[in-house]
Amino acid sequence: MNRFWMLGTLIVGSSIALLRNIHVTIDLFNHGIKQGITEGNIMFASPLDASPRLRRALQEDNSHLNYQFIYYDEESLSRERALFREEDPNVLLATNDLFDRVNEILETPLSTNSIDGLSANENTSSQVADMQRNTTLLGLAYFFTGEDEFAERATYLVRTWFLSSETKIDPKHLCNSPLRSQVHAFLDSLQMILGHLEDSEIIQLQRWFLRYLEYTGNNFVSKSSTHTSSLYFDVEQLALSNFVGDEGRQAEVFKRVLIRLSHQIKKDGSLPEELAQKEECDHSQMLALEGWWTLGRLFTNSMGETLWTAEGEAMCRATEFAVPYFRDRPKCGLSTENDQRWWPVIVDAMRYCPNLQSKPLEWRDWMSPNSREVPSSRYEMPRVYSDYSRIPPFWNLGMPVEKEATDDEPNTDPPPKDASTFIPIRLSKAAEHDPQMAQRVHRIKRWHQLGQIEIADRMTKKAIKDLQSTSSTSQNKDYIPATMLKVAKTDKAMNDRIGRIRRWHGLAQHSIVERMIKKSMDELKQKAEDDAALALESNSESEKSKSQDSQNQQKSSKPRLTSSMEIPNVFLEQAETDAEMAKRIFRIQRWKRLGQHEIANKMVKKMLASTEDQTF
């Protein structure tokens, strides 16, 4: 499994070797690329099919994935994971927010409704956005914690959308979906959880994204596109070609990116096409700089070089011109924007642009009030922006780190990995007070250092399994209220929730534990109040019945149902994959808890009748 965490060496041939020097001039590029440049528009190379070697590998069922992150820097993420385990307050600002959002995902019932053929459906866009965001967050949470539940929920989404013959979506239906704008972060998160997919599923997934890559690449209309839409096309193509290992297309994208810098950004740093959008020119400038900022990250992770200083520091000039914190300029356009969207760009600009590093940040009167104070730490900045921005969730995690060479010759060896970063938090915590577990953790680290990843992986899984079996009898249960434990004996939903609470407790996420317990206790309190109200109403009706006529007395003497029909297992099983059925069962169980057994029985009978009608 751990092979999926290893950094793959990116070998893209002699064409990529030219790009190692970021200051390479346009004259070095081939004549075909030059011919594709027109005034105000950058044409693209002719449609590029997958290389024969890549197609042959797929036909032979050999995975050709690079297993290299392109948006999140793995070295930086691993360092932050170690800081998370040490409860570093800055990193915890981001991870606590991440875990809060992941917990909401896990609390949402599963659904596998068919989603193919929904390109004309107005809900498709929001469904894709939810799937993309949830998978990205689950992958990141799994990277930081090693909790299998996060990876399993993410792989459930992957199988539903991309692998299952019954529910997978056709690549062409996603061409105008939100997946395109943030596919780079999404694909990195996929690589984080690939260890929970079978080898055949990984190849199948690669085939799907190869089809998606070719379809989007061959259906992009460059003549009618703006600079910014063409820019995000390059972001998407670069991320996809990295994921499937299409080196030829990746080289073409790198060339276009360097050429585009001098065409979209003028010598004074202005973005003429974006400024021409009179009503939304601030939004247009934000989108453009977010695109270049994203490409800067992809470029650094793929090439090991910075794009910020290319073409006479074009990105630095554009940032200084457009970002109002750096230049006292009037408001541009009529739209109201969230000026916090400038902050991620500012973070990197102050790292890579010498002319901006000592420049003070000044807020302007026309800017949004919530953007007045720029936090000194990127972890204090918003982790998730609105969907109409192009900033991926938790952008402030895994930012590329500057590599320092100690001698005249650059150091090309990959940095040694700390074996402790491969140890799940639960094992590390257990080792602190269990000498036997401490010895096992030490042996796992030694196998990692010796490069015996498979052995270390097997030992880690066995240690987790042993820890789970012992913790079930020895785990401290004092923090779970007795009322919840009592209800959990007969309520599966409460039992599952307590299981999640224990996992968060094991990860030392006490704020989440407290909120989940409070929510559960509030629900139980509300249920008790509902039951009391029903009992009071029942007593009141009983008193009234004594003074009614004989006919009403006869009706009131009819025994009240004290229980209702059990929900057939077939419906419970269907609810696991059918959101509509899950809602119906939830309502039935609600009526049961309220003592309204007649209503519950009617709903169950109605479902049974519906099933019989479908049978005939």
N, C-alpha and C positions, 0 to 999 in steps of 0.2 A: 504494500500500500504506500509505503513511504517514498517509492520512486516518483510518485506524483508530486512530491514536495521538492524534489531536486531541481536545481536550476539547469535547464537544458542549454547547451551551447548553441548560439544562433549563428549558423553558417549560411551566408547568403551569396557566396561566390564573389567573383572579382568586381561585379557592379556595386556591391555593398562596400567593398574595400575602398572604393573611391569616396564613399560618404563618410569615412572615418574622420576626414578633415572637414569640419563644419564650414569652413570658409572657402570651400571649393567654389569656383566661379561657374556661371551658367555655361560658359564656353566648353566645359568638360563634358556636358551632356550630349547625347546623340542628337542627330539632325531631326529625327522623327519627333522628339519631345519639343524641340524649338518650333517646329512647324505648327504644333498644337497650341501655341500661344497667340492670342489675338488681343486687340485693344479692349480692355474691360472684361475680358473673359478668358479663362484658361481651359483650353480644350483638353480632352483626355486621350490617352493611348487607346488604340482599338481594343475591342473586347478581348480579355485575356482568359483563356481556359486554364484549368488546372494543369500543372506540368504532367507529362506522361509518367514520370517516376511516382508522383503522388497518386495518380489514378491507379497505377499498377499496384501500389501498396494497399490501396483500399480494396481493390478486386481480390487481392490475396489475403484479405482480412488481417492486415498488419497496420497497427496504429502508427500514424506519422505525427502525432502531437509533439509540440516543442516542450510542453510542461514548463513553460516560463511565463511568469506573470508579465503583463505589459503595462498595466495601469498602477497597481499597487506594487511597491518595491518589496520583494520578499525579505531582503536583509533588514530593511527598516521595520517591516511588520513583525519579524521574529524578535527584534530588539524591543519593540513595544509590548510584545507578548510576555517577554521576561519582566518588563517593568510592571505590567499588569499583575503578574504573580507576586511581585514585591509590593503591590498596592500603591504604586506611584500615583499621587493625587491628580497630576495632569492627565495621565492616560486614563485614569478611572472616570474622568469627566466624559470621555468619549465612550468607553466600554459600558458604563452604567446606562447611558442613553441607548446604546446598541441593544443591551439585554432587555431593557424595558420594551423596546419595539419588537424584539424577537418573542418575548413572552406574549404579547398581543397576538402575534401570528399563531403561536401554539394554542392559544385559547380559542381560535377560530375553527369551527368544524371543517373537516375536509370535504372536498367536492371534486368529482371527476366528470362533470357534465361534458358531453361532446362539445368541442370548441372548434372543430374544423369547419371551413366554409363560412366563417363569420366576418369576412372582409367588409361586407356592406352593413353589418350590424353596428349601431352606434355605441354599443357597450364593449365592443372588441378592444378599443383603445385602452379603456380603463382596466380591462381584464389583463391585457399584456403588461401594462404598467405595474399592476399589483404583483403579477408573477415575477417580473424582472426585479422589482424592489425586494420582494420577500426572499427570493433565491439569493440575491446579493447579501442581504443582511444575515441570512442563515449560514451562508458560507463563511462570512467573516466571524460570526459567533463561534462556529465550529473550529476555525483556525485558532482562535484565542483560548478556547476551553477544552477542545477535544471531546465534547459531549456528543455521543452518537445520535441523540434525538434530533439535534439541529441538522446534521448531515442527512438523516433519514427523511426528515420533512422536505429538505431541499431536493433530494433525489426523487421523492414522490412527485414534486412539481416537474422535474426534468422528464421523468418517464411519461407523465400525463401530456405534456406539451410537445415533446420531441421524439418519443420512442414508441409509445403504445399505438398499435395499428388502429385502435378504436377512437382515440382522442387526439392524436398528434395533429398539428396544424401544418398546412402546406406553406413552404417558405414564401411563396409569392403573396400570401395574405398578410405578411408582416412588413411589406416594403414601405408602408407609410405609417408604421406603428411606432410607439415610444421606444421600442427595443433598439431602434437604429441610433438614437441619440446618446445612449449610455451603454452600448453593447460591450465596451471595453472593460468596465468594472464588472459587468455581469459575467463575462467569459472568465475573468480572473477568479471569481467566486465559484464558477463551475469547476475549475481546476482544483480548488481547495477541497471539493467533496467527491472527486472522481474515484477515490479509493473505495467508495461505497457502491460503485457500479461494476458490473461484470465487464471483462475485456471485450466481449462481443457488443455490449451496450455502448462502450466508449467508441468503438469503430462506427457503430450505427449513428451515434451522436455526431461524430466527425463528418460522416457522409451528409447528414442533414445540414450542418453549417457550411459544408462545401457547396451544396446546392444553393443555399441562401447567399453565399458569397458570389457565386457565378450569376445568380439571377439579379441581385442588386447591382453588380458591376456591369452587367450587360444591358441593363435597362435604365441607366442613368443618362438623362438628357442634358448634356453640358451646355448647349447653346442657350437654353432657356433658364439656366441656373444662375443664382447670385454667387458672389465670392464666398459668402458664409455657408450657403448650402453645399457648395463644392468643397469647402473646408471640412465640413462634417462628413461628407462622403469619404474624404481621405482618412478621417479618424476611424470611421467604421471599417473601411477596407483594410487599414493597417492592423486593427485589432483582430478581424476575422482571419486574415492571411497568417497572422502569428499563431492563432489558435489551431488552424488546420495544417500549418507547416508549408504554406504556399510561398516559397522563397522568391520566385520570380515576380509575383504580384507585389510582394512586400518591397522589393527593390524599386519597382516602378513608383510606388507611393512615396518612398523616401525622396526620389528625384523630384516629383511634383511638388512636394512640400517645400523644398528649398527654393524652387522656382517661384512658387506662389508668394513667398515672403515679399519679394521686390515688386510684385504686381498689385497686391492688395494694400500694402502699407507704403505710403509715400515717404519722401525724404524727411518731411517735417513731422512724421509720425501719424498723420491723419489717415482716416479710412473713408475715402470719398464716397464709396457706394453706400456705406452705413450712414454717413452724414446727410445723404440725399433723402433718407427716410424722414421727412420733416416731422411727422406726428410721433414717430417712435424711434428717433435716432439714438436716444440713450439706450433703449432696449437693444437696438441693432448693434451698437458698439459693444454692449455687454456680451451679446451672443458671440460676436466675432472674437473678442479677447478670451472668452471662456473656451472657444474652439482652439485658439492658438496655445492657450495655457494647457489644455488637455494634450495637444500634440507635443508640447514641450515635455510633458511627463512621459508620454509613450516613447518619444525620441531618446530621452535619457535612459529609460529602462532597456530599450532595445539596442541602442548604439553606444551607451556609456558616455555620450557627449551631450552638451547643452545646446538647445536650439535658440536660446535667448540671445546669444551673442552672434548668431549667424546673420549674414547680409548686413553688416554694419550695425549690429544690435537693433535690427528692425523691430523686434518684439518689445524691447525696452523703450524705443521711441514711441511706439503706438500706445504703450501703457502710460507713459508720461503725458501724452497728448490727450488721451480719452478719460483717464481716471481722475475725477475731480479732486481727490485727496492730494494729488501731486501738482495739479495746475488749477489756478483760479479761473474758472470758465463759467459762462452762464449755463442755465439749464437748457438741454437740447431736446426739443420735442414737447408734446403735450401729455404724454403718458406718465403715470406715476409709477416709479420703480422702487424696488427694495435695494437700496444702495449697499446693503451688506453683501450683495453679490459681487462687489468689487474685491472683497476681502481675500478670497483664495488667490486671485491674481496678484494682489499686493504682497502676499506672503512669499511667492516665488520671485516676484520682481525685486524685492529687497534682498534676496539671496544671490541673484544672478546679474543684476544691473548695477554697475559701479556708480553710475550717476544718480541712482535713486536710494542707495543704501543710507546716506546721511541726510536725506531730504525729509523734513518734518511732514507729518500727515495732518492736513487741515480739513475740517468739516465745513461745508458751505450751507448758507441759510436755506437754500432751496432743496437740500437733500432730505431724505426720510429721517424723521427724528430718532428711530431706533438704530441708526447707523452713526450716531454722533461720536461714540467712543470706540475706537478700534482696539480690541483686546491684544495684549502683548503676546499671549500664547495662542497658537492656532487651535489647540484643543478647547479653548473657551469660545471659539467661533461656532456658528451654527453647523451642526453635523449633517443636517438634511435640509436641502432647499426645495422650493416648490417645483412641480413637474415641468413648468414652462422654462425653467433655467436649464442649463446643460451641465450642471455640476452633479456628479454622482454622489450617492449617499456615503457619508463618512469618508469624504475626500481627504480629511486631515489625518487619517491613518495611512501608514505605508507610503508616505511621501519619499521620493528618491533622496538618498543621502549622498553627500559629496565624498568621492573616493580620493584619498590623499596618497600620493606616491612618495616613498621615503627616500629613494635614490634618483639619480638622473634618469634611469630607465623606468618607464611606468610598470607598475606591478600588475601583471595580467592574471595572476592566480586568484581564484575565487577565495573570498575570506573564509577562514575556518568557521564552521558552525558549532555553536555551543550545544553540546548534547543535552543539556538540561532543558532546552527549548522544546525537545520532543517528548518530555515527560508530562502527562496530563496533570492538571492541578490537583485532582483528587488523590493521585498517588504521591505527589510531593507533600501534600498536607498529612497524609497517613504516615509517610516516612518520618515526619518530625517527632512522632511519639511512639512509633512502632519499629524497634530495631530490626526485626526480620524484614519488614517492608523496605527499610532503608538499605539493607543489603541487596534486595532485589532491584531497587532503583539504581544502585551503584553498578550492578552488572549490566542493566539495560544501557546505561550511559557508556560503559566500556564497549559493548557491542556496536553502538553507534559510532564511537570514535574509531573503531576498527573497520568501519564500513560495512558491517554485517547487518544491514537494515532489516532484512526479513526475519532474522533471529530476534532482533530487538523488538520488532513489531509483534511477533508471536508472544514474547515474554510480557510485553505491555498489555496485550489483550487478556492474557491469563491472569495477570496481576489485578486488572480491573474486575474481572469476573469473580476472583476470590474475594476482593474487597467488597463487592456488592453482596455476596452471600453472607459474609460476616456482619456487614453493617445492618442487614435486615433484622438481626437479633440484638445487636449491641448499640444501635444508633440511639442517641439521645432524643426522646420524643417530647421533652418538656415544653418546647417552644410551640408545639401544635396544641391548640386548645382541646380539652377533653370533649367538648360538644362536637367539634369537627370530627374527631376520631370516632365518636359514637355514630354519627350520621354516616360516615364512610363505610361502616360495616354493611349497610344495606343500600347505599347510593354509590353506584359506579363512578358517576361524574365527580363526586366529592373525593372518592378514593384516588382517581386520576389526578385531581388538582393537588391533593396532598403529596403525591409522588413528585409533581413538578416543584412544589414548595421545597421539598427535601433536596432536590437537585440544586436549586438556587442557593439553599442554605449551605450545601457542600462547596459551592463556588464563592462563599462569603459575600453573596449579594443580598445583604440583610435588608436593604431598603425595599427591594422587590418582595422579599419574604413578608415583610411587615404589611405592604400594600395588599398582597394576595390574601393574607390572613384576615386583614380588616374587611376586605371585600366579601370574603366568605362568611365572616361573622355577621356583617350587615345583611347579607342575603338570608341567613338563618334567622336573624332577628325579625326581618320582614315577614318571613314565612310563619314564624310563631305568632306575630300580630295578626296575619291573615287568618290563621287557624282559630285564634281567639275570637275574632270578629265573626267568623262563620258559626262558632259555637254559640256566641251570644245571640246571633240572628236565629239560630235553630231553636234555642230556648224560648225566644220571644214568639216565634211562630207556634211553638207547642202550647204556650199559654193562651194564645188567641184561638187555637183550635178547640179549646174546651167550651167556648161560648158560641161556636158556630152550630149550624143546624146539623141534623143527623147525617145528611148526605155528605157535608164537608167533614164531619167527624169520621165518617166511614173512609173517606179518601185519606184523611190525615192518619188514620190508623194503619195505613199501608206501611209495612216496615221499610225503613230507610236503608238504602244500600250502604254497607260498611266497607265494601271492596269492589273492585272492578276487574274486567277481563284483563288477562295478561297480554301484553303486546307480543304477537308471534315473532319468533326469532328471524323469520324471513324478512320482516320489515326492519328489524334492528340491524341486520346485516346490510340491507339495502341502504339504510341511512348513513352507513360509513362512506358510501360513494355517491349518494344522491342528496344534494343540499335541500331540495324541496321535502323529501321524506324526513330528513333530519329535523326540519322545522315542524312538521306535523307531529312527529313523535315528541318533540319538546313541548308542544302545546298539550298533547294528551297527558304527559307526565305532570305538567303544571296543573291541569284539572284534577288529576289524582291527588296531588299534594293539597289542593284546596278542598278535597272531599267531595267533589262534584263527579261522582262515579258514573252517574247516568249519562252525563255528557261525554265522559271518556269512553264509555261502552259504545255509544252511538258513533263516535269517530272511528273506533276500531272496527265496528261492523261495516261502516261505510268503506273502509279500506279493503276489508275482506270481500265485500260485494264488488268493488271495482276490480279486484284481482280475478274474481270468477268471471266477470264480463269479458275481461281481456283473454281469459283462457278459452272461452267459447267464441 
